[in-house]
Amino acid sequence: MTTFHATFYDGLTSQGVRVVVTLDDAGTLHLAGLAEPVAYPLTSVRIGPRLGNTTRSLVFPGGAKCESNDHSALEALERVVGRGTLSRLVHRLESRWRYAVGAALLLLCVGLVGSKWGIPLLAQHIAFAVPRRMAYDLGRGTLGVFDSTVLKRSELDDQRQQRLTAEFAAMAQHYPSLPLTLQFRRGIGPNAFALPDGTVVVTDELVKLSQNDEEVLAVLAHEIGHVHHRHSLRMALESSTVVLLISAYLGDVTQLTTLSSGLPGVYAQAHYSREHETEADTFALHYLDQSGVPHRRFADMLRALQKESGPDPEASMQYLASHPPTAERIQRFEE
């Protein structure tokens, strides 16, 4: 027979009543101290798991419950019905600091391994599983937002646009599985980027900065590489997962504005972006080999972009750079 004190709540009001709970030999719980005697079969009672030394509850059919701090008595009830083995094991582990420290280190290792290899692999798998129609909708919506905010209508002369469009169409024939289209815009400086639906955007400023069409085509080959590897979707998935993991660990996503919590996410996303840029560079190298365009065209374009943007900040911000160091990329295309 097990007897212990508890506070009874009827599930209708917040008023608690002190009771004495007794488990008889037949496996029935009796509550003494109420206006009328109450009894419940122990098998019908849900026993709350133990969390440190906090108050535990016995939830009865109908919504009534008892709360008690007599953990020994509640564990005795669990043993009678064959429950609570895992709960007791967890409590023993969390009560010993060595186990707690070991669990924290294990969690840290799992997080590091997952962020470096697990998240990118998962994002890549999901990105290639996304239906092409969904990718089209994402890309179309993104370009619409850019057009209404930072991008402006191209002012490049029609003859240059038509020539580059025709050359891009010839490039696209090498990749019939990709729905590639070329769009011209201006307003964000010399730049080019790819969207999930296969749209490649190149700015007037970049075209004017180039010395010839081959330099522009080399950049477009790099952007086609982003489309081929579905980098836009992968980056979105990777970024979302990193933010989710950080907010879950900190317990409040609104706290991500602090530097201490924001830096891990920034570093992880920058790392993924460098991986993507390297993949796109490799794709561009293969295209230039197939088409007979000299590798140095891309290197010359990188030098022009670097000169246009001023001193290279990547030497001092290596780990936060979204691209590999420009000097390394130029060297790779000149070897």
N, C-alpha and C positions, 0 to 999 in steps of 0.2 A: 504494500500500500504506500502511495506517495501523497504527501500533503504539503501545500505551500500557499502563501498569501498572494493575492492579486487584486487588481482594480477592474471591475466589471463595467462595460458600456453596452447599453441595450441596442445601439445602432440607430436610435431615434432622437436622442438628446445627447448633449456633451457632458452631462453629469455622470461622474464615476461613483461606483459603490465598492467599498472594500469587502472582499469575500474571501472565503477559505475554499481552496480547490482540493478535492480529494479524488484520487484514482483508486477504485476498488479492484478486487481480484478478478472481476468479470470484464474489466477493460472499459468501465464507464466513469466519466468525469462527473462529480457532484459539486455543485456550487452552493455553499452555505453562507447566509448573510443577506439574502434577498427576501422580499416579501413572501415569495413562495419558492420552495426548493426547485432547482433546475438541474437537469442531468443530460449529458450528451455522450454518445458512444465515441470513444477516443479515435476510432477509425474515420469518423466524420469531421474531425477537427483539423484545421490547417495550422501547423506550427510554424511561425515565422523563423527564418534563418538567423543565426547569430552573427552580429556585426560588432566586434569588440565587446564592450561591456554595456552597450546601449540596451534599452528596454525592448523586450521581445513580446510578441503577441500570440494569442490563441484565438483564431477566428472560427466562430461557430456557424452552423447552418442558420440562415435567416439574417445574417449581418451583424449579430452581436459578437463581442470579443472581450477577452481579458488581456491585461498587460501586466507583466511581472519582470522583476530583475533577478529572480531566483533561477539562475542559469543551470545549476545542478539539477533542479527538479525538472526543468523543461527538457534537458538532455536525457533524463531518465524516461520521460514520456516518449521521446523519439526512439529510444532503444526498445521500448515495449512494442512499438509498431514497425520497427525496423527501418526507421528513417534517420536523416541527419548525419550520416557517415561523412559525406563530402563537406557539409557545413562545419563539423567538428575538426576535420583535417585542415580546412582553410583557416579556421580560428587559431589552431596550434601554429600554423606556419606564420600567420601575420603577427602572432604574439612574440616571435623571436626575431630580433633585429638582423641577425645574419641572413635569415631567409628573406626578409624584406629587402635588404640591400642586394642580395643575389637576384631577386625578382626584378628589381629596378634596373640592374645592369643588363639582365636578359632582355627586358623590354626595350632598353636603349639599343642593344645590338640588333634586335629584330627591326626596330624603326630605321636604323641606319642601312641595314641590308635591303629592307623593303623600299626605301626612298631611292637607293642607288640602282638597284636592279629590278625589284618587284614592280614598282609603279610604272616605269617606262615599258616593261614587257606587257603588263596588263593594259596600259593605254594603247600600245601598238595593236594588240589583239582586238580590243574593242573598236578602235578606229577603222580597221580593215573589215570589221563585221557590220559597220554602219551602212545601211542601204544608200546607194548613190543618190537617190531622190532626196533623202534627208540632208546629205552633204550639199546638194544643190540649194536647198532652202536656206541652210545656214550661210552659205556664201552670198546668196542674193541679198539676204537681210543685212549682212555685214557691209557690203558695198553700198547699200542704200544709206546706212548710217554714216559711212565715211563721206558720201556725196553731200549729205545734209549738214556736215560739220566741218571737216578739214579739207576735203578735196574740191577742186574747181574744174570746170570744163577745160579740156585741152585747147591750147592755142597753137599747137604744132601745125606746120603747113600740111595741107592735104596730101601733097606728093610724098612727103617723108612718112606720114602715117600709112599711106597705101603701100609703100614699099616695105616698111617694117611689118605690116600686117600680112603681106604676101609671104615674106620670108618666115614669119612665125607660123603661118599655115603649113609651109613646107616642113618646118621642124615638127609640127604636130603630127604629121603623117607618119613619123617614126614611132609614135605612141598612140595607136588607134584606140586603145582601151581608155585613154584619158580624154574627157570632154574639154579640151583646151580652147580658150578664147583670150584675145588680147584687148585690153582697154587702155586708153591714154587719159591721163589726168595731170593736174598741176596743183601747186600750193603747199607741198610738204618738202620741197627741196629735192635734190637728186636721189631718187629712191625707186625701188621696185618691190612688189610683194605678191604672194599667191594666196588665193582664197580656197576654201574647201571644195567649191563646185568646179574648180579648174580654171577660174578666171585669173589671169595674170595682169596686174596693173603696173604700168611703167609711167614715170612722170616726164613731163617736158624737160624739166631741169636735168634729168639724167641723160636723156637723148642729146641735149645740147652740149652736155659736158663730154660726151664721147667724141672720139676722133673719126670713127667710121662705124658702119652698121655691124661689123663683126664684133666690136666691143659690146654693143647692145645685145646682140644675139647670145653672146657668152653669158651675160647676166640673165637673160631670159631662160637659158638652159638651166642655170642654177635654180631659178624659180620653178621651172617644170619639175625639177628634182623634189622640191617641197610638195608639189601636188602628188607626184608619184608615191612618195613615202607618207602621204596624209599627215604632214607635220602640223597643220593648223588644228586638226581634230585632236591629235596626240598631245599637243601643247595645252589645249583647253582641258583635256582630261587630266593631264599631269598636274596642272595648276590647281584644278578643283580638288584633286585628291590631297595635295599637299596642304591646302588651306583647311580641308576637312579634318585631317589628322592633327594639325596644330591646334585648331579650335577645340577638338575633342579632348586633347591633352590638357589645354589650359582651362577648359570648362566654359569659356565664353568667347564667342567669335569677335565681340566688340573690343576685346583687349588686344587684338592683333595689330592695333595701331602703334603699340609700343615697339621701340627698336629691338629689345631683347627677344620678343616673340616674332617680329617681322623678318629679321635677318635670315633665319633658317629657310623660310619659304622663298625669299629672294635668291639665296644661294642655290637652292635645289632647282628652281625654275631656270636660272641662268645656266646651270650645268646642262639641263635638258636642251636648252636652246643651242648651246655650243655643239652638242651631239648632232642635233638636226642640221645645223649649218655645215658640219663636216660631211654628213651624208649627202647633202645637196651639192657640195663642192665635188664630191666623188662622181655624182651623177653627171654634173657638167663636164668633168674631165672625159668621161666616156663618150658623151655626145660630141665634144670637140674632136676627139679621135676619129669618130665615125664620119663626121662631116668634113674633116680636113681643115677646120679652122685652127689656127695656131693657138696653143695654150696661152701665149703671152698676151692675147687680146683681153682675157679676163684679168690677168695681172696688171696690165696697163689701166684697166678700168678701176681696179682697186686702188692703184696709186692716185688716180685722179680724184676718186671719192675721198681718199685720205687727205689729200692736199686741200680739197674743198672744205672739209670739216675742221681743219686746223690741226694742232698737235694731237697725237694719238694718246688718249687717256688710258689705253688698255695696259700699258706697262705697269701702272700703279694700281689699276683696278682689275687685275687679271682674273680674280675669282668671281667678280661680279659682272664681267663682260658677257653680253649676250652672244657675241661672236668669238670665234677663235682669234688670236692676235693677227692683225692684218699682215704683219711681216711674215709670219709662218704661212699664211695662205698664199701670199705672193710667191714665196720660195717654192711652195708645192707646185704651182702652175708654171714655174720657170724651169724646174728640174727636167 
